[in-house]
Each structure stands twice: as C-alpha cells, then as structure tokens.
Amino acid sequence: MSANPQSGSDVSSSSTSSSSRDKATQQGTLLFAGGGTAGHIIPALPVVEKCIARGYDATFVVGTAELERELVSGAGATPYVLRTGKLRRYLSWQNLTDVFRTITAVFRSIALIRRIRPKAVMSKGGYVALPVVVAAWLCRVPVLAHESDASSGLANRLSAPFVSTLCTSFPQTTVPRFRGRLVHTGTPVRDELLAGDAERGRSMLGLTSSERPLIVVTGGSLGADAINALVRKAAPVLCQRYDIFHVCGSGKTEELNVDGYANAEFVGAGWGDILAAADIVVSRAGANALFELIALRKLMLLIPLPAKSSRGDQIENAAYAADHGLAVSVEEEQLDGDVLIREIDTLWANAQSIHGRLALTAYPDAGQALTDELLLLAESR
C-alpha cells in the first residue's frame, strides 16, 4: 500500500495481514516512539515483532524520513509521522520556534493516544519520542524508555520524570532525576544479523577463498569521510595481506586500483551475511553497532565520533568495549594511514585472546527482556 503521509498522520502497513490485526486487537495496542535517525528505531523493531506475535497491535511514531516509515512498516507496525522540534545542544534561533513545534507535537500525541488507547508506550529516544512520552504521562499511560548509550541522551534525560521503567544497554548507565524501575537489558540485535551466513557473504563479495582475512569497514548509515580517507590511504598496504570491503555512504564511493579492495555506498539485504564473513570490522562506536558486533563475536577496531562532533557518547561506548578487552579503540584525531595499518595488524595478531573474551561475554536476549518489561507495564493497567 502506497501513501504520502502528512504531519500527524498514520499509514497502514501492507505487511500486516488482516488476520494478524484481528488477533492483535484482542490484546490491545502498544505505542512505540523514536526517530530522527534509524538508530532510534532499529533496536525497537525486534520488540515490535515479538509484541505483535503475542497478539498486540503496534503503532510506531516516527519522524518525517521515508526510511523510518519503511522500517516500522516492515516490522508490522502502523507508522505515525510526527513533526516536532529538534533538541539541540547549541544556541540557535530555531530553538525558540522548535519549543512551539514540540508543544504542538505533544497535543497531537495526546490526540493519537486518545484515539488508539495504547496500554503502554515504549520510547527509543530521539527528539521524536519526547512529546509522545509527555503526552503519555498526561494521559496516564505507562512509559518504558530504552537508553542505548553508556551515558543518557538528551531526550531520555528530559523524559526521565515521565517514565515508569528505564532499560539500559550498559550496566553502569544512570539517568538524572529518574526514580522508577531501572533494568539492564542490553540492546536488541536483529535476527537477520544473527542468522548471517559467512559462505554466502563471501560469495556476495566475489571472494572464493577464505585464506586472506576479510576487513569490513563501515562508518554508519551516512558514511564517515575521515574513515573513508584513512582506509583508502592504507588500502595498498593492507590489501597485501587482507581483503577489504568498504561501505562508504551515499555518493562516496571511489575507484581504487588495488587488488582485494571493493567499496559500496550501502548494503541492504545481505548485510548479516557480510558481517558473518568478516574477520575484522572497522566501525564507529554507536551503541547499536557495538552490541551487534559483540553479539556476533567480531574483532573490532572502533573509531568513535569525535567529541567536537557529538556529545561524546561514542567515546564512552568505545572505552567500555576496550576496557573489557573486547575491542581496540583509537580516536580519530590520533589516526593516520600508518597507525590504522598498525592497529589492524595488532588486532589480528591478538585475535585468539580477544575471541576468547568475546566468547565468555554473556549477551542477554535483549529483545525478549524489553518485551517482557513492556508487557509487564501493559498488563498492569
């Protein structure tokens, strides 16, 4: 079913059959909220799917990007597009106008809640989620929030007084002013990643032999210019002993006359297979990517987003992994081509000991834990 939603509109998902909807309404509706980036949506999708399988209907409040609507529709939820103000950490005249946009979004969220009458709300953070959380509190609907990073993001800090249950990816995470139930659940990992097939992944990349280790490089959904430049500079040396598959981001591929090097703008279907084939992954240190790679037991060279470009959350995430011996972390400012080559060689030389620590790392079924916590709130009403 095609649709062109406007602000504050919902779009029925064609992936959810009428029979599953009939079953869902027997249990009631759950409301999910997150958006602004895919990272505020993807970890909630396994929870959406589990709740639908338990007989609940699901509506997911997202931002205006088409990708966000496609993601939630693919999981079986009904997307509801909410235009709201952004949360900025710097001075801007737009902060003034966005206050009014956020207040308007709260009223639209109240209207949505009164219409669909959800039994509980799950917030995955991001500026899209904040007005939904406030509206749920005003309507006396319990809210579960999930914090992916080692330290809490701005949306979750502002939401804290209105949240009943806060679930965290990292055991040490706390949120100021939160007085409810605090649960360490981890971050859900998509089933398609866990089911990846290494042989299929190498075949996708045209690699017929597994004699040379495969390095997979990714800078996130938008790519990372600094990482791209470093990898291309180091590729002629690295490809003497490794194969490299480099995910660059939209419009950022370049022809490189180096045997063993290949690049692509992005990977959709088959990403789980490519990760399964990878021996080493060079990545940013977003919480979602980090926990996916830990769950997949991958050797990781983490290059966190610099503090000048973020609130420092990726630096904290990478430090957690490095301090526990699960990854090597190098700050972008310290890297050049020679350092990148040296760190990758050192990582590969220490593969056995790092794999041993990864194998001993307990990774909880975060999707199930979050589902249980959400339904505990829903069924307590």
ChimeraX attribute file (.defattr): number of C-alpha atoms within 10 A of each C-alpha:
attribute: neighborCount
match mode: 1-to-1
recipient: residues
	/A:1	7
	/A:2	8
	/A:3	9
	/A:4	8
	/A:5	16
	/A:6	13
	/A:7	14
	/A:8	19
	/A:9	15
	/A:10	21
	/A:11	19
	/A:12	16
	/A:13	21
	/A:14	14
	/A:15	13
	/A:16	17
	/A:17	10
	/A:18	10
	/A:19	8
	/A:20	15
	/A:21	16
	/A:22	13
	/A:23	16
	/A:24	20
	/A:25	14
	/A:26	11
	/A:27	17
	/A:28	17
	/A:29	22
	/A:30	26
	/A:31	27
	/A:32	32
	/A:33	29
	/A:34	27
	/A:35	26
	/A:36	18
	/A:37	18
	/A:38	17
	/A:39	21
	/A:40	24
	/A:41	24
	/A:42	21
	/A:43	21
	/A:44	27
	/A:45	23
	/A:46	20
	/A:47	23
	/A:48	26
	/A:49	20
	/A:50	17
	/A:51	22
	/A:52	24
	/A:53	13
	/A:54	14
	/A:55	18
	/A:56	25
	/A:57	28
	/A:58	27
	/A:59	27
	/A:60	29
	/A:61	31
	/A:62	32
	/A:63	27
	/A:64	20
	/A:65	13
	/A:66	12
	/A:67	13
	/A:68	25
	/A:69	25
	/A:70	13
	/A:71	17
	/A:72	26
	/A:73	21
	/A:74	16
	/A:75	21
	/A:76	24
	/A:77	29
	/A:78	24
	/A:79	26
	/A:80	27
	/A:81	24
	/A:82	28
	/A:83	21
	/A:84	25
	/A:85	22
	/A:86	19
	/A:87	16
	/A:88	12
	/A:89	10
	/A:90	6
	/A:91	8
	/A:92	9
	/A:93	7
	/A:94	11
	/A:95	16
	/A:96	11
	/A:97	12
	/A:98	16
	/A:99	15
	/A:100	13
	/A:101	16
	/A:102	22
	/A:103	16
	/A:104	17
	/A:105	25
	/A:106	23
	/A:107	15
	/A:108	21
	/A:109	24
	/A:110	21
	/A:111	15
	/A:112	22
	/A:113	21
	/A:114	13
	/A:115	9
	/A:116	15
	/A:117	16
	/A:118	22
	/A:119	23
	/A:120	25
	/A:121	30
	/A:122	29
	/A:123	30
	/A:124	27
	/A:125	28
	/A:126	24
	/A:127	26
	/A:128	30
	/A:129	30
	/A:130	30
	/A:131	26
	/A:132	31
	/A:133	33
	/A:134	25
	/A:135	23
	/A:136	25
	/A:137	19
	/A:138	12
	/A:139	15
	/A:140	13
	/A:141	23
	/A:142	22
	/A:143	27
	/A:144	27
	/A:145	27
	/A:146	25
	/A:147	28
	/A:148	28
	/A:149	21
	/A:150	23
	/A:151	21
	/A:152	20
	/A:153	17
	/A:154	18
	/A:155	21
	/A:156	26
	/A:157	18
	/A:158	18
	/A:159	24
	/A:160	25
	/A:161	17
	/A:162	25
	/A:163	25
	/A:164	19
	/A:165	21
	/A:166	26
	/A:167	25
	/A:168	25
	/A:169	22
	/A:170	21
	/A:171	12
	/A:172	10
	/A:173	17
	/A:174	17
	/A:175	20
	/A:176	11
	/A:177	12
	/A:178	19
	/A:179	14
	/A:180	14
	/A:181	12
	/A:182	17
	/A:183	18
	/A:184	19
	/A:185	24
	/A:186	24
	/A:187	30
	/A:188	26
	/A:189	23
	/A:190	16
	/A:191	10
	/A:192	13
	/A:193	19
	/A:194	15
	/A:195	12
	/A:196	19
	/A:197	18
	/A:198	18
	/A:199	16
	/A:200	17
	/A:201	20
	/A:202	20
	/A:203	14
	/A:204	14
	/A:205	14
	/A:206	10
	/A:207	17
	/A:208	10
	/A:209	10
	/A:210	13
	/A:211	10
	/A:212	15
	/A:213	17
	/A:214	24
	/A:215	24
	/A:216	22
	/A:217	23
	/A:218	23
	/A:219	23
	/A:220	17
	/A:221	16
	/A:222	15
	/A:223	21
	/A:224	18
	/A:225	12
	/A:226	13
	/A:227	24
	/A:228	21
	/A:229	14
	/A:230	18
	/A:231	19
	/A:232	18
	/A:233	16
	/A:234	16
	/A:235	22
	/A:236	16
	/A:237	14
	/A:238	23
	/A:239	18
	/A:240	12
	/A:241	14
	/A:242	19
	/A:243	23
	/A:244	26
	/A:245	20
	/A:246	25
	/A:247	24
	/A:248	26
	/A:249	21
	/A:250	12
	/A:251	11
	/A:252	16
	/A:253	16
	/A:254	13
	/A:255	9
	/A:256	12
	/A:257	10
	/A:258	15
	/A:259	12
	/A:260	18
	/A:261	20
	/A:262	19
	/A:263	20
	/A:264	15
	/A:265	17
	/A:266	19
	/A:267	13
	/A:268	6
	/A:269	8
	/A:270	16
	/A:271	16
	/A:272	23
	/A:273	22
	/A:274	24
	/A:275	25
	/A:276	23
	/A:277	26
	/A:278	22
	/A:279	21
	/A:280	22
	/A:281	22
	/A:282	22
	/A:283	23
	/A:284	28
	/A:285	27
	/A:286	23
	/A:287	23
	/A:288	19
	/A:289	17
	/A:290	23
	/A:291	22
	/A:292	18
	/A:293	22
	/A:294	19
	/A:295	20
	/A:296	20
	/A:297	20
	/A:298	23
	/A:299	26
	/A:300	30
	/A:301	24
	/A:302	26
	/A:303	24
	/A:304	24
	/A:305	22
	/A:306	16
	/A:307	12
	/A:308	7
	/A:309	7
	/A:310	12
	/A:311	15
	/A:312	15
	/A:313	22
	/A:314	24
	/A:315	23
	/A:316	18
	/A:317	24
	/A:318	28
	/A:319	21
	/A:320	17
	/A:321	19
	/A:322	17
	/A:323	11
	/A:324	12
	/A:325	15
	/A:326	26
	/A:327	25
	/A:328	21
	/A:329	24
	/A:330	19
	/A:331	14
	/A:332	16
	/A:333	9
	/A:334	9
	/A:335	16
	/A:336	16
	/A:337	17
	/A:338	12
	/A:339	14
	/A:340	21
	/A:341	19
	/A:342	12
	/A:343	16
	/A:344	20
	/A:345	15
	/A:346	12
	/A:347	19
	/A:348	16
	/A:349	11
	/A:350	12
	/A:351	16
	/A:352	12
	/A:353	13
	/A:354	21
	/A:355	17
	/A:356	13
	/A:357	14
	/A:358	22
	/A:359	15
	/A:360	9
	/A:361	14
	/A:362	9
	/A:363	16
	/A:364	14
	/A:365	13
	/A:366	21
	/A:367	22
	/A:368	16
	/A:369	18
	/A:370	28
	/A:371	19
	/A:372	15
	/A:373	18
	/A:374	23
	/A:375	18
	/A:376	12
	/A:377	18
	/A:378	21
	/A:379	10
	/A:380	9
	/A:381	10
